[in-house]
Amino acid sequence: MSYTPFLPRVFPIFIYYICLSLFGAFVTIKMFLKWRERKVRPPLYLALVFLFLTLTLLTLLVGLAEAIIVQEFREIYRLSLPIGYFMVILADIFLFIFASHMTDKGRKAIAIVIVIGLIISVVVFLPWNWWGVPQVDFEGLLNIRLYTTLGIVVYSNLIYLYIAYISNRVKKNVEDKVMYTGLKLLLYSMIGLILLFVMLTGDTILITFGHEGYSEFIYLAWGFGLIFIMLSYLSLIMPDWLVKRIKKKYSE
């Protein structure tokens, strides 16, 4: 089995992932500290979401580091791709649990979300995905990579759309303007995640048609991921200056 040579244009993405990982680790630690301080579940669930997204980036970093060192996309890189998707699915599950506690909606669906997520996780690790394998090596063989990716996209986006819908619905009945703004930020953060997966799908489609991968869509995707982390963090842990600004805005 052959290996794809390392592409120099991928190196900036490696640096990009390092920066995002550091930010993700910082926010994750802060959220865990908030959970220990408040002793309530929502900060813990959101901290786990941030943790798994950060682990996704770190996993991809390890794979790219191997590629940079050996100048080829080899086994560690190939393994990093399904592990990264698995981490995203875990993040989705805890995000749904977090949102169900924040909005008091959808708790009965948690078990269904977990079961479907685990089924997709098994599919992600099937060998017929050919993660990171040059197309010439599996030409004419069963290839489910695109369908697996689309399955993850559909699963994730249904969760994000549901959370966005519930957040929008619940906030209409909330009189506390700080809580109202928090739900609005949660809604906007879901839009960020939806756009993240739209960008990842765009990159996958390009690969399907012969592109080498790591297109501009990857930069945009994780840019939207950064927006999600910032907005979802603020939806739960608002700094004093933001709370004061909200109260001032609605008191005028």
Residue, then its C-alpha position, 0 to 999 in steps of 0.5 A: m500500500s502506497y503513501t501520499p507525499f506530505l504537502p507543504r501547503v498543509f504545514p500552515i494548517f498544522i500551526y493553525y491546529i496548534c493555536l486552536s488546540l491551545f485555546g481549546a485547552f484553555v477554555t476547557i480548563k476554565m469550564f472545568l474550574k467553573w464546574r468545581e466552583r458551582k457544583v452543577r452539571p451544565p458546566l461539566y457537560l460543556a467542559l466535556v464538549f470542549l474537551f472532546l473537540t480539543l482532543t479532536l484537534l490534538t489527534l489531528l495534530v499528532g497525525l500531521a506531526e508524523a506526516i511532517i516528520v516522515q514527509e508522508f501521510r502514514e499509519i498514525y495520520r490515517l488512524s487520527l482521522p477516524i479517532g478525530y471523528f469519534m471524538v466529534i461524535l462524543a462531543d455531540i452527545f455531551l452537547f445534546i445532554f448539556a442543551s437538554h439541561m439548559t432548556d429542560k427539553g429533549r431529555k427523553a431523546i438522550a438515549i437515542v442520541i447516544v445509541i445512534g452516535l455509537i453506531i456511527s462510531v463503529v462505522v467510522f472505524l470500518p476499513w472500507n473508509w480508506w482514511g488517508v489512503p491514496q485513491v489509486d490503492f482502492e480504485g474499484l473497491l468498496n469505498i464508504r468514506l463519503y457516506t460515513t462522512l455524510g452520516i456524521v454530518v447529518y447526525s451532528n447537524l440534526i442535533y445542532l438544528y434541534i438545539a437551535y430550534i429549542s433555544n429559540r423557542v425557549k428564549k421567547n418565554v424567558e423574562d430574565k434578559v441575561m438568560y435570554t441572551g445566553l439562549k440566544l448565544l447558544l442558538y448562534s453557537m449552533i449555527g457556527l457548528i452547522l457551518l463547521f460541518v458544511m465546510l468539512t463536507g465541502d472539503t470531503i466532496l473535493i477529495t472525492f473528485g480528486h482534490e488532495g485535501y486540506s483545502e481552504f474549507i478546513y481553515l473556515a471549518w475550524g474558524f467556525g469551530l472557534i466561534f462555537i467555543m466562544l459563544s457557547y462558553l459565553s452562553l453559560i459563563m458570562p463575564d461581569w462586563l457582559v452582564k452589566r451591558i445586557k442589563k443596561k441595554y434592556s433597562e433603557 
